[in-house]
């Protein structure tokens, strides 16, 4: 069986700072940290797929309309969504207080689409006929089942075909949805349970900011991992690709060996570059372009902010391409 999209994950690393005080940035892969490039704004809520999740809390960190970073914790109430009081201008990070019985999502309170499915399969759901005809329109969104078969299940959309309306999900359903299954699609942060339970979902470059006009250029560095979770198959001729960078502010490089655990130096904060050359060109995965099963390719990101630069309100995209049998 070929490698599936669900086998390829984007994880964080040991030291991912929220400020300029932390040092020795980078290190080994941390599978409890999930990296997203999702843009979530407006009212949000948190919900679990399990009725048993009534003790853990989820703290969300976000910028408000004035640009200030706020945080707010909400205790889960099982399968009942719990609304946050604050209204994010941009959701930056969400952290669970501990392990949960179910899949958990911080989702936009307003759905992008809600309806009744036409059908379902082990790792997909066919949305209603009126769903978007644009390929990948719902990719990265949260699919939560709200009625009928498999009610309360939560998954993340990792692929969407606008012609067939088939949305592929990140993991197989415990019970496949069918034509009785109600769904809602919304932007959000998804904490999956497998293959490793995620405790933190975050966007890169938390609380990074430019100097005032007339000051020096600032550069920030962050390390992420593309990881192949397949138990036996390698992703061959694998290439890391910058899929989108509307601001032109981000460059990247790949580490020379798989499962790289290098840092930017013992006493250095996130404004000090690791060794290597940054640009936006496609880069072959180490190990002669083969992302071996159960291994990860470390990727360093570099954000350059000119003095006086306005807030960047765009979405960066980094992708992994390759071949599988």
Secondary structure in CASP SS format (residue, H / E / C, confidence):
PFRMAT SS
TARGET T0000
AUTHOR 0000-0000-0000
METHOD secondary structure of the structure
MODEL  1
X C 1.00
X C 1.00
X C 1.00
X C 1.00
X H 1.00
X H 1.00
X H 1.00
X E 1.00
X E 1.00
X E 1.00
X E 1.00
X E 1.00
X E 1.00
X E 1.00
X E 1.00
X C 1.00
X C 1.00
X C 1.00
X C 1.00
X C 1.00
X C 1.00
X C 1.00
X C 1.00
X C 1.00
X C 1.00
X E 1.00
X E 1.00
X E 1.00
X E 1.00
X E 1.00
X E 1.00
X E 1.00
X E 1.00
X E 1.00
X E 1.00
X C 1.00
X C 1.00
X C 1.00
X C 1.00
X C 1.00
X C 1.00
X E 1.00
X E 1.00
X E 1.00
X E 1.00
X E 1.00
X E 1.00
X E 1.00
X C 1.00
X C 1.00
X C 1.00
X C 1.00
X C 1.00
X C 1.00
X C 1.00
X C 1.00
X E 1.00
X E 1.00
X E 1.00
X E 1.00
X E 1.00
X E 1.00
X E 1.00
X C 1.00
X C 1.00
X C 1.00
X C 1.00
X C 1.00
X E 1.00
X E 1.00
X E 1.00
X E 1.00
X E 1.00
X E 1.00
X E 1.00
X C 1.00
X E 1.00
X C 1.00
X C 1.00
X E 1.00
X C 1.00
X E 1.00
X E 1.00
X E 1.00
X E 1.00
X E 1.00
X E 1.00
X E 1.00
X C 1.00
X E 1.00
X E 1.00
X E 1.00
X E 1.00
X E 1.00
X E 1.00
X E 1.00
X C 1.00
X C 1.00
X C 1.00
X C 1.00
X C 1.00
X C 1.00
X C 1.00
X E 1.00
X E 1.00
X E 1.00
X E 1.00
X E 1.00
X C 1.00
X C 1.00
X C 1.00
X C 1.00
X E 1.00
X E 1.00
X E 1.00
X E 1.00
X C 1.00
X C 1.00
X E 1.00
X E 1.00
X E 1.00
X C 1.00
X C 1.00
X E 1.00
X E 1.00
X E 1.00
X C 1.00
X C 1.00
X C 1.00
X C 1.00
X C 1.00
X C 1.00
X C 1.00
X C 1.00
X C 1.00
X C 1.00
X C 1.00
X C 1.00
X C 1.00
X C 1.00
X C 1.00
X E 1.00
X E 1.00
X E 1.00
X E 1.00
X E 1.00
X E 1.00
X C 1.00
X C 1.00
X C 1.00
X C 1.00
X C 1.00
X C 1.00
X E 1.00
X E 1.00
X E 1.00
X E 1.00
X E 1.00
X E 1.00
X E 1.00
X C 1.00
X C 1.00
X C 1.00
X C 1.00
X C 1.00
X E 1.00
X E 1.00
X E 1.00
X E 1.00
X C 1.00
X C 1.00
X C 1.00
X C 1.00
X C 1.00
X C 1.00
X C 1.00
X C 1.00
X C 1.00
X C 1.00
X C 1.00
X C 1.00
X E 1.00
X E 1.00
X E 1.00
X E 1.00
X E 1.00
X C 1.00
X E 1.00
X E 1.00
X E 1.00
X E 1.00
X C 1.00
X C 1.00
X C 1.00
X C 1.00
X C 1.00
X C 1.00
X C 1.00
X C 1.00
X E 1.00
X E 1.00
X E 1.00
X C 1.00
X C 1.00
X C 1.00
X C 1.00
X C 1.00
X C 1.00
X C 1.00
X C 1.00
X C 1.00
X C 1.00
X C 1.00
X C 1.00
X C 1.00
X C 1.00
X C 1.00
X E 1.00
X E 1.00
X E 1.00
X E 1.00
X E 1.00
X E 1.00
X E 1.00
X E 1.00
X E 1.00
X E 1.00
X E 1.00
X C 1.00
X C 1.00
X C 1.00
X C 1.00
X C 1.00
X C 1.00
X E 1.00
X E 1.00
X E 1.00
X E 1.00
X E 1.00
X E 1.00
X E 1.00
X E 1.00
X E 1.00
X E 1.00
X C 1.00
X C 1.00
X C 1.00
X C 1.00
X C 1.00
X E 1.00
X E 1.00
X E 1.00
X E 1.00
X E 1.00
X C 1.00
X C 1.00
X C 1.00
X C 1.00
X C 1.00
X C 1.00
X C 1.00
X C 1.00
X E 1.00
X C 1.00
X C 1.00
X C 1.00
X C 1.00
X C 1.00
X C 1.00
X C 1.00
X C 1.00
X C 1.00
X C 1.00
X C 1.00
X C 1.00
X C 1.00
X C 1.00
X C 1.00
X E 1.00
X C 1.00
X C 1.00
X C 1.00
X E 1.00
X E 1.00
X C 1.00
X H 1.00
X H 1.00
X H 1.00
X H 1.00
X C 1.00
X E 1.00
X C 1.00
X C 1.00
X C 1.00
X E 1.00
X E 1.00
X E 1.00
X E 1.00
X E 1.00
X E 1.00
X E 1.00
X E 1.00
X E 1.00
X E 1.00
X E 1.00
X C 1.00
X C 1.00
X C 1.00
X C 1.00
X C 1.00
X C 1.00
X C 1.00
X C 1.00
X C 1.00
X C 1.00
X C 1.00
X E 1.00
X E 1.00
X E 1.00
X E 1.00
X E 1.00
X E 1.00
X E 1.00
X C 1.00
X C 1.00
END
